[in-house]
Amino acid sequence: MQGPKVSRNDTVDTSRRFSELYFGYASNLSPAAMKGRCPDSLFCGLARLENWKWQINSTQYGNIIPSEGNVVYGSLFFLSPRDEAGLDESEGVPWLYEKRTVEVERVGADGKGTGQRVSTMTYVDVQRTDEGTIMPDYIVWINKAIRDAKPYGLPDEYVQKYVRPYIPPISKEDEDRDLIAVRVMAPRHRGID
């Protein structure tokens, strides 16, 4: 299916500073990566989504699926209308991912819930919920996201249980080298979250 003929960024109402609170759970777990993709975004810490599970699906990118008793950790960001439109476009809304409103619990730097619940938007591929294998270039981005989110409370137990079955760890030196190669050689990154 083809995307839009006109970029949504060309028709965005930018009169409001922020339009949406966003929950990013894959490469958008990284505050640094999000700042590069969405320059107006404001990082607000981590949150967890109960009764959902993180996966790599058949598109070879990150996704979440409803799953009783499981949990997904993600970063919270306020998005400007321009950044939201840009994410919609890069996520392939509505033909790849769909926007969903979910309720999450904010997480402290210790990885534990604060009890504060907020409603937020996230992207979900509801058509391709089957498991797949990760695209090799995407391994670098997910490892960077894990590294960048740890200081804000991303639990090692979560990473080991849900993410590592799909994504092997890499050294910091390999990650830095691979990030440079991915940025130089890769086509525009699709399915960033």
C-alpha positions in Angstrom: 0.0 0.0 0.0 1.3 3.5 -0.8 1.8 6.2 1.6 0.3 9.7 1.4 1.1 11.9 -1.6 1.6 14.9 0.6 3.6 14.8 3.9 1.4 15.4 6.9 4.0 17.9 8.1 2.8 20.2 5.3 -0.7 20.4 6.7 0.0 20.4 10.5 -1.6 23.0 12.8 1.4 24.2 14.8 -0.5 26.7 17.0 -0.3 24.4 20.1 3.1 23.6 21.8 2.2 20.0 22.5 -0.5 17.8 21.0 0.0 14.4 22.5 1.6 12.4 25.3 3.5 9.6 23.6 4.7 6.1 24.9 7.7 4.9 22.9 8.7 1.3 23.6 11.3 0.2 21.0 14.0 2.4 19.5 11.9 5.4 20.7 12.7 4.3 24.3 15.9 6.3 23.8 15.5 10.0 24.8 18.5 10.9 22.6 17.1 9.1 19.6 13.7 10.7 20.0 15.3 14.2 20.3 16.9 13.6 17.0 13.7 12.3 15.3 11.3 14.7 17.1 13.2 17.9 18.0 10.3 19.5 19.8 9.7 16.5 22.0 9.9 16.8 25.8 11.1 13.6 27.7 9.0 13.0 30.8 10.6 9.7 32.2 9.6 6.1 31.9 6.3 4.3 32.3 5.0 0.7 32.1 2.1 -0.7 30.3 0.5 -3.7 32.1 -1.0 -6.7 30.2 0.9 -6.1 27.0 4.1 -7.8 25.7 7.0 -6.5 23.6 8.0 -8.3 20.5 9.7 -8.2 17.1 7.0 -9.0 14.6 7.1 -10.3 11.0 8.0 -6.8 9.7 11.3 -7.2 11.7 10.5 -4.2 13.9 9.3 -3.7 17.4 5.6 -4.1 18.3 3.5 -4.6 21.4 0.6 -7.1 21.7 -2.1 -7.6 24.4 -0.8 -10.3 26.8 -2.3 -10.9 30.2 0.3 -10.8 33.0 3.1 -9.2 30.9 4.4 -5.7 30.9 6.0 -3.2 28.5 8.4 -0.4 29.6 8.5 2.7 27.5 9.5 6.4 27.6 7.0 9.2 27.8 7.3 12.3 25.6 5.2 15.3 25.0 5.0 15.7 21.2 4.4 18.9 19.2 1.9 18.6 16.4 4.8 18.7 13.9 6.6 15.9 15.7 3.4 13.8 16.0 2.8 14.2 12.3 6.3 13.1 11.5 6.1 10.0 13.7 2.7 9.1 12.1 4.4 9.3 8.7 7.5 7.3 9.7 5.4 4.7 11.5 3.2 4.3 8.4 -0.1 5.2 10.0 -2.6 3.8 9.2 -1.3 1.1 6.8 1.5 -0.3 9.1 1.0 0.9 12.6 -2.2 2.3 14.2 -2.4 4.9 16.9 -3.8 3.6 20.2 -4.6 5.2 23.5 -3.4 3.2 26.5 -3.1 3.9 30.2 0.4 3.5 31.7 1.9 3.9 35.1 4.8 6.2 35.6 8.1 4.7 36.8 10.7 6.2 39.0 14.5 5.9 38.5 14.4 2.7 40.6 12.2 1.0 38.0 9.3 0.8 40.3 5.8 2.2 39.7 4.9 5.5 41.2 1.2 4.9 41.3 0.6 7.8 38.9 -1.4 6.6 35.9 -1.6 8.6 32.7 -3.4 8.2 29.3 -1.0 8.2 26.4 -0.8 7.5 22.7 1.3 4.7 21.2 1.8 2.9 17.9 0.6 -0.8 17.5 0.8 -3.1 14.5 -2.6 -4.9 14.9 -2.4 -6.7 11.6 1.0 -8.4 12.1 1.0 -9.8 15.6 3.1 -12.9 14.8 6.7 -13.1 16.0 9.6 -12.5 13.6 13.3 -11.9 13.6 14.9 -8.5 13.9 16.3 -6.6 11.0 20.1 -6.5 11.6 20.4 -2.7 11.5 17.6 -2.4 14.0 19.7 -4.3 16.6 21.9 -1.3 17.0 19.0 1.1 17.6 17.3 -1.2 20.2 20.6 -1.7 22.1 21.1 2.1 22.1 17.6 2.5 23.5 18.2 0.1 26.3 21.4 1.8 27.2 19.9 5.3 27.1 16.8 4.3 29.2 18.6 2.4 32.0 19.5 5.6 34.0 15.8 6.4 34.1 14.6 3.1 35.6 14.5 0.5 32.8 14.9 -2.8 34.8 17.5 -5.3 33.7 15.0 -8.1 34.5 12.6 -6.6 31.9 15.3 -6.4 29.2 16.4 -10.0 29.9 12.9 -11.4 29.9 11.3 -9.5 27.0 13.9 -7.9 24.8 17.0 -10.1 24.8 15.3 -13.2 23.3 15.0 -11.1 20.1 18.1 -8.8 20.3 21.7 -9.8 21.2 23.7 -7.4 23.3 26.6 -5.6 21.6 29.6 -3.8 23.1 29.6 0.0 23.4 32.4 0.3 20.8 30.5 -1.9 18.3 27.3 0.0 18.9 29.0 3.4 18.2 30.6 2.0 15.0 27.4 0.4 13.8 25.3 3.6 14.6 27.6 5.5 12.3 27.3 2.9 9.5 23.5 2.7 9.9 23.1 6.5 9.6 25.4 6.7 6.6 24.3 3.7 4.6 20.7 2.9 5.6 17.6 4.2 3.8 15.1 6.2 5.8 14.3 4.2 9.0 10.7 2.8 9.0 9.0 1.4 12.0 10.9 3.3 14.5 8.6 2.2 17.2 
